Amino acid sequence: MSDVATETRTGPRGEPQRRAETLIRALPWLERFHGATIVIKYGGHAMSDEALRHSFAEDVVFLRYAGLRPVVVHGGGPQIDSALARNGIDSTFTAGLRVTTPEAMEVVRMVLTGQVQRDVVGLINRHGPFALGMSGEDANLFTAERKRALVDGEPVDIGQVGEIVEVQVGALRALLDDGRIPVISSIARGDDGEVFNVNADTAAAAVAVALDAAKLVVLTDVEGLYADWPNSDDVIDSLTTDELAALLPGLSAGMVPKMEACLTAVRGGVPRAHVLDGRVPHALLLEIFTDEGIGTMVLPAPQGMAS
């Protein structure tokens, strides 16, 4: 056999071997999470960068084919900002929450359910007939009450912003049992029929608790929870709910709803919650199927110590 023939047959052999080793290292995680429900809050840069949007859709479909039951809850802040500006509607924030007038609510509803959700569903469905869009209004998935912001200790009306008070997951469970991937926009209805804008982090946590999910994963635009920001960019690998609760008052405004969502989910019975950097391609797979994981993981406080 010639040297050329030998190189042709042996040269690429190392790469398939490495691929096989990578796959087999995922086996313990495949065994552990097969059939488990994973709730993913999707937003930030991962939603606006074209390559990352495709990468996210691939990750979600991979989870589905690997035997997991992914549920996507999405936001859409930048898209809402753009649509409000195009319609000449001022967008203001109070205590970190968007003041949502009836005019703004019409735009929020249209953008989240009619634009952002359709984009996510379309990208996932390039790989098969899996994704199906839902609003929190559908099948009474989310029931909410009007939320008021606290400014200097006083409640302030911020319009049609809601706090979820009830989650009905019957329709979601039916979709999951049928092998579908629900894609949920964070719009809710009140008992009186009023429509509310709900924080997507909060909505994802409520869904994770109601579905008895194995994990809540929150994608964001930072590496995780920083130990001493801005003095250091060291990321906290893991912490308990009690440790997180102690840190919450000192966190930056942008991280508070994400970490509150993790706290709510784990205290509500979800075994683990994660904050991941959505700017990293295939961040979901790196977290779920590797020993090292990425980002920050929130765990239950040891029994007897929970507050």
Sequence and secondary structure as in RCSB ss.txt:
>XXXX:A:sequence
MSDVATETRTGPRGEPQRRAETLIRALPWLERFHGATIVIKYGGHAMSDEALRHSFAEDVVFLRYAGLRPVVVHG
GGPQIDSALARNGIDSTFTAGLRVTTPEAMEVVRMVLTGQVQRDVVGLINRHGPFALGMSGEDANLFTAERKRAL
VDGEPVDIGQVGEIVEVQVGALRALLDDGRIPVISSIARGDDGEVFNVNADTAAAAVAVALDAAKLVVLTDVEGL
YADWPNSDDVIDSLTTDELAALLPGLSAGMVPKMEACLTAVRGGVPRAHVLDGRVPHALLLEIFTDEGIGTMVLP
APQGMAS
>XXXX:A:secstr
  HHHHHHHHGGGHHHHHHHHHHHHTHHHHHHHTT EEEEEE THHHHSHHHHHHHHHHHHHHHHTT EEEEEE 
 HHHHHHHHHHTT    EETTEE B HHHHHHHHIIIIIIIHHHHHHHHGGGSS EEEEETTGGG EEEEEEEEE
ETTEEEEEEEEEEEEEE  HHHHHHHHTT EEEEE EEE TTS EEE  HHHHHHHHHHHTT SEEEEEESSSS 
BSSTTT   B  EEEHHHHHHHGGGS TTTHHHHHHHHHHHHTT SEEEEEETTSTTHHHHHHSSSS  SEEEE 
  TTT  
